Amino acid sequence: MRFRRWLELVPSLVVSPPLPHLNALRRQFFFAYGVIGSVMPLMSVFLWKEAGFGLMQIGFATALTNVPMLLSPGIITLLADRNVDSRRILAIAFTVSIAVLSLMYAIPVLWVRLMLFLFHGLAFVAMIPLQDGFYFSFAEARRAAGDPVKPYPSVRVWGTIGFIVPSLIIYFLLQNGASTGRILLCAVAFGVAALVNSFSLPRLPAALDSSVGSGESKRMLPTKEAFRRLISPRARYLCLGLVFGYMAAVAYYTFISIYLREVIGIESHYIGLVINIGVVVEIFFTLMMPKLQRVLRLKGIMVVGLICMAARMILLSLFPTVWTAILVQVVHGMEVLALFIAPVMFLDRLAGDRFRNSIQGVFTMTIGGVSRIFGALMAGYVASKGLGLLLGYGACLATAAMLVILVKFRRIPAPGEAEDE
């Protein structure tokens, strides 16, 4: 009985029924997040140790690489809502990404690599919201046909697993003092796999106009309609809280590798492994999310996750030891649920069929992009004054995000559910 109960907790990994299309989407999340997991954990160390960047310059470079978030997510998801085949958009974007990452590896000139990484961002930053929109459109089509639908976390968890795998590969690639530029080879390999897999994704049905009420709405550009929903009274405080939350996240993730290397003294090839302890724990939080949601609801998950985020930055600042760096990874999963999974699910509750992709893209562009760019610039300035001070600054931002969500945001109920908060 205990074994059977455990299987019920991990349905997507162990006992999923054979759904070829859903498995293709799981693989797409796995490979796409593998590209991110190849580059993100050690990019700041690369700029710090091999390029000779100062902390303020790293903040500026991070802001620069997030500039594409102001443009491409909205355009690419608009194309998807205009019934351009999402599978072909993904294929083209990953082709560009592979080419740019290959050039970055082949041309070891810093300013060239930074410019190429900017072009990589133009192709890649829209892929995550597009994949989210693809899942929700696929799920809605299955519901309309009366077919069972797996919850979003059971698919998104494969992105978490994909993020982990590169750290194991990079551990061997970077042994004996090898250049951190090798992370680009790992990213290219995952990009090729994502490109090939995109051809196995299912074709989505055309977006329905019937879900939208007025004639004005039916004539409205999906991007504009999505933006209106984001600034509506139902969502504006969610967005405000997430601005603070994403600013805290960019401060932490941009400089945590340098903090682990320079303050705590962890060697570069171990940093990815330490960070991915938290990502492994994240798998179990993601799989448990439906049960957590029944107890805490999505709003409660966000509040608890932001508290965890503030707590781990405070602990790292006060107790900069290897054991602290390892132990605080335990709460990483709740932070990811709060900032990267629960908001996506709230956004889908706001969406209609005409702009189910666009609302993910517009949110990434307006809230994610602006907060990350401004947050990276601020984080670079604060980090130049002290890495410990940066963690305190990040904890204050996370606390502000938690208070806005807790006090001002009235949760968005699922369709057919009473709005009782």
Secondary structure, DSSP 8 states (H G I E B T S, - for coil): -HHHHHHHH-HHHHS----HHHHHHHHHHHHHHHHHHHHHHHHHHIIIIIS---HHHHHHHHHHHHGGGGTHHHHHHHHHHTT--HHHHHHHHHHHHHHHHHHHHH---HHHHHHHHHHHHHHHTTHHHHHHHHHHHHHHHHHHTT-----HHHHHHHHHHHHHHHHHHHHHHTGGG--GGGHHHHHHHHHHHHHHHHTTS-------STTS-SHHHHHS-HHHHHHHHHTSTTTHHHHHHHHHHHHHHHHHHHHHHHIIIIII---HHHHHHHHHHHHHHHHHHHHTHHHHHHHHHHHHHHHHHHHHHHHHHHHHHH--SHHHHHHGGGGHHHHHIIIIIHHHHHHHHH--GGGHHHHHHHHIIIIIIHHHHHHHHHHHHHHHH-HHHHHHHHHHHHHHHHHHHHHT------TT-----
